[in-house]
Amino acid sequence: NGPPLIPSDLNYLPSYVSLAKYVTDLHGKDAPAGKMGGKDAIIAAPFGKGKVLLFSSHPELTPGLEDMLVQAVRWSVRKTNEKITWQNVFGDYIPVAKNQ
């Protein structure tokens, strides 16, 4: 998985909406523990004339979660000023990873 996402203090960037947070910690043998739990895993924000959505996790590499990336791309190209929510980005999609 990628790094947890955290708010920036750069005033030229818009605030983002957290769409998902890490519940538990995942780290390599030599990496510090306790850094992921409660941190943002998926964020979205308006940017310029468009929108941006970032995944810290890798749904495209997780069986059963691939559609999240497709939904995110579809949302990012829609011309709308709707509020950024899980429902507006992913619809009724509830991600369920498949055991390999």
N, C-alpha and C positions, 0 to 999 in steps of 0.2 A: 504494500500500500504506500501511497505517497505521504507527504508530511501533513500534519494537521494544519488547517487554515485558520488564521487569526486576523482580527481587524487591524488595519493599518492606521497610522497617525498622519498619513499623507493627505493633506487637505484638498488636493486636486482629484482624488479618487472618491467616487460616491460610496456611501455606506452600502453594505451588502445584506442580503437576507440569507440566513442559515436555513437550508432545506433538510439537512440531516447532520447528526452528530455521531461521533464514535461513542459507543457505550463502554467498550472494554479496550484494553491496551494490546497492541501487537508490535513486537519488536524482535530484532535479531539478537543472537546470543551475546554480542558485545555492545549492543545499543542500550541506552538508558531506559529503564522501565518507568511507567506512570506518566508518559507524556501525551497519550492520545485520548484517554477517556474524557468525555465531556467536550472535546474540541470539535470544531466544524469539519465535516467530511464532504458536504456538497453546499456550495454557495452560488448565489445569482445576484446580479445587479444590472441596472441600466448603465450604459456607457456610451458616451457620444450620442450618435443617432441610432444606436442599436442596443443589444443586450449581450451579456456574457454570463456563462455558467461554468463553474469549475468543479471538477471532481478531484478530491484527494485520493479516494479509493479508485479501483479499476474495474468498473462494471463490465467493460468490454472484454475483460479477461476472466470473468467469473461466470461459469455456466448458470443460466437462469436469469442473469441480470443484464444481458446484452441490450435488451430493449430500452433500458434507461438512457443509454447514449443516443439512440435513435430519437426518443422523445425529447431529449434535451436539444438536439439539433433542430427538430421541428419547432420547438418553442422559440428558439433563438431567432428564427427567420420570420416568425409571424409578426405582422405589423399591428401591434396592439400596445396599449398603455395599461393593460390590466395589472392589478396588484400581483406581486411575485409571491406565489404560494406553491406548496407541493401540488395541490389540485390543479392549478393553472399550468404548471410545467409538465407534470407526469400524469394528470388525470386520475383515474381510479386505480392506476397501476400500483400494486403492492409488491415490492421486490422480494423474491424468495430464491436464495441461492440453492442450487442443486448439489447434492453430495456427489463427488466423483468416485 
